[in-house]
Structure formats: C-alpha cells, structure tokens
Amino acid sequence: MSVYTYRARDEKGSLIAGETEAADEGEVMAFLSGRNLMPLSIKKGKGSFDLAQLEKMMQPGVSGEEILVMTRQFYTLFKAGMSMEAILSTLIRQTQNKAFQGVLQDIQNSVSGGDGLSKAFNKHRKIFGDLYVSMLAAGE
C-alpha cells in the first residue's frame, strides 16, 4: 500500500484535497467516486512506504514491526486517558527488546525532564524516521 495525495471537486464544486492509502491509482479513483468526488489530480505521495522500507530506515536492533506494535500500544493507552509517564513506563515494561527499552527509557527521561514528546523522539530520529517524528510534532 502507498499513500496517494489527491485534489478533487465535490458536487458543489468545492475543492477538496487529501490523502489516502491505496494499492494503486485505480483504487484511489474508486475511493473518490464512492464519495461523489471528481478527481482533478492523484499523485503517489513522497511519504509512501511499506513495512520492508520502514525496517531499512530503522537502526539495527529495532524492527519496523516492534515500532508498529509500540505505536499501537501507545495509541491505546493514550486513548484510555493514561498519563504520558504511565504510558512510557508501560511501553518500557512490555517491550522485550533491550535496545528498544533503552530508547524508550531515554524518551521517558526527556519527557520527564520537560521536553515535548516530538523533541524526545527526535533524539532517536534514526530509529523512528523523519515521518514518524513529524507526525508526532503535528499531533502536539
């Protein structure tokens, strides 16, 4: 799956821009037509990647799958209303990879010291990548 950006017009003629994950442009076309949107342009996004590409970007010792699992757990704990300190402590305990535990411990120490979450993750950009850190910054 890749990320595609699109520009389209709705039934009223308003310009709609967005992005969606799809296997190919045909799937994006079906997505847009299912929402009664007339496509103007569809481009494969620069941020497109799959798990294999994600793993290549990662530091040895931390797999893309481990980051994916941690991200899902983080989301679940955050939505449950846990504090950031509790979330990070739980993630550290649940992670079996010692190298990844060390990274998460460093992130927890940075956040406890007053850094924002994206700044703490940015210190480990080689592990999480630019896109991940940028998405955290946008969420803050």
C-alpha positions as CSV (number, residue, x, y, z in Angstrom):
1,M,0.0,0.0,0.0
2,S,1.1,3.5,-0.8
3,V,-0.1,6.9,0.3
4,Y,-1.6,9.0,-2.5
5,T,-2.5,12.7,-2.4
6,Y,-5.4,13.9,-4.4
7,R,-7.3,17.0,-5.4
8,A,-10.9,16.7,-6.3
9,R,-14.1,18.7,-6.5
10,D,-17.3,17.8,-4.7
11,E,-20.9,18.1,-6.1
12,K,-21.0,21.8,-5.2
13,G,-17.7,22.5,-7.0
14,S,-15.7,23.0,-3.8
15,L,-12.0,22.0,-4.0
16,I,-11.1,19.0,-1.7
17,A,-7.5,18.0,-1.1
18,G,-6.4,15.0,0.9
19,E,-4.6,11.7,1.0
20,T,-5.5,8.1,1.3
21,E,-3.7,4.8,1.4
22,A,-4.3,2.6,-1.7
23,A,-2.7,-0.2,-3.7
24,D,-2.8,1.9,-6.9
25,E,-4.4,4.9,-8.6
26,G,-7.4,2.9,-9.6
27,E,-8.2,2.2,-6.0
28,V,-7.9,6.0,-5.3
29,M,-10.3,6.7,-8.1
30,A,-12.8,4.2,-6.7
31,F,-12.4,5.8,-3.2
32,L,-13.1,9.3,-4.6
33,S,-16.0,8.2,-6.8
34,G,-17.6,6.4,-3.8
35,R,-17.6,9.8,-2.1
36,N,-19.1,11.6,-5.1
37,L,-15.8,13.5,-5.8
38,M,-14.5,14.4,-9.2
39,P,-10.7,13.8,-9.2
40,L,-8.5,16.6,-10.6
41,S,-5.1,15.0,-9.7
42,I,-3.8,11.9,-8.0
43,K,-0.1,11.6,-7.1
44,K,1.8,9.0,-5.2
45,G,2.9,10.7,-2.0
46,K,6.5,11.2,-1.1
47,G,5.8,9.7,2.4
48,S,4.7,6.4,0.9
49,F,6.4,3.3,2.4
50,D,5.7,-0.2,3.3
51,L,7.0,-2.2,6.3
52,A,10.1,-3.5,4.4
53,Q,11.1,0.1,3.6
54,L,10.4,1.1,7.2
55,E,12.7,-1.6,8.5
56,K,15.5,-0.4,6.3
57,M,15.3,3.0,7.8
58,M,15.4,1.6,11.3
59,Q,18.5,1.3,13.5
60,P,19.7,-2.3,13.7
61,G,18.2,-4.0,16.7
62,V,14.8,-2.3,16.4
63,S,12.4,-3.7,13.7
64,G,9.6,-1.9,12.0
65,E,7.2,-4.4,13.5
66,E,8.4,-3.5,17.0
67,I,7.8,0.2,16.3
68,L,4.4,-0.6,14.8
69,V,3.4,-2.7,17.9
70,M,4.7,0.1,20.3
71,T,2.8,2.7,18.3
72,R,-0.5,0.8,18.6
73,Q,0.0,0.2,22.3
74,F,0.8,3.9,22.8
75,Y,-2.4,4.9,21.0
76,T,-4.5,2.5,23.1
77,L,-3.0,3.7,26.4
78,F,-3.3,7.4,25.3
79,K,-7.0,6.9,24.4
80,A,-7.6,5.3,27.7
81,G,-6.5,8.5,29.4
82,M,-3.3,7.4,30.9
83,S,-0.6,10.0,31.7
84,M,2.4,10.2,29.4
85,E,4.7,9.0,32.3
86,A,2.4,5.9,32.8
87,I,2.2,5.3,29.0
88,L,6.0,5.3,28.6
89,S,6.6,3.2,31.7
90,T,4.1,0.6,30.4
91,L,5.7,0.5,27.0
92,I,9.2,0.0,28.5
93,R,7.9,-2.9,30.6
94,Q,6.1,-4.5,27.7
95,T,9.0,-4.2,25.2
96,Q,11.2,-7.3,25.2
97,N,14.0,-5.9,23.0
98,K,16.6,-4.4,25.4
99,A,17.9,-1.9,22.8
100,F,14.3,-0.6,22.3
101,Q,13.7,-0.5,26.0
102,G,16.8,1.8,26.4
103,V,15.5,4.1,23.7
104,L,12.1,4.3,25.3
105,Q,13.7,4.9,28.7
106,D,15.6,7.8,27.2
107,I,12.4,9.2,25.7
108,Q,10.7,8.9,29.1
109,N,13.6,10.7,30.8
110,S,13.4,13.5,28.2
111,V,9.7,13.9,28.7
112,S,10.0,13.8,32.5
113,G,12.7,16.5,32.2
114,G,10.3,18.8,30.4
115,D,10.9,18.1,26.7
116,G,7.9,17.7,24.4
117,L,7.2,14.2,23.0
118,S,8.3,15.1,19.5
119,K,11.5,16.6,20.8
120,A,12.2,13.4,22.8
121,F,11.5,11.2,19.8
122,N,13.6,13.5,17.6
123,K,16.7,12.5,19.6
124,H,16.1,9.0,18.1
125,R,15.3,10.0,14.6
126,K,17.5,7.3,13.1
127,I,15.1,4.7,14.7
128,F,11.8,6.4,14.2
129,G,12.5,8.3,10.9
130,D,11.5,11.8,9.8
131,L,7.9,11.0,9.0
132,Y,7.2,9.5,12.5
133,V,8.8,12.4,14.3
134,S,6.9,14.9,12.1
135,M,3.6,13.2,12.7
136,L,4.2,13.5,16.5
137,A,5.1,17.2,16.2
138,A,1.9,17.8,14.2
139,G,-0.1,16.0,16.8
140,E,1.2,18.1,19.6
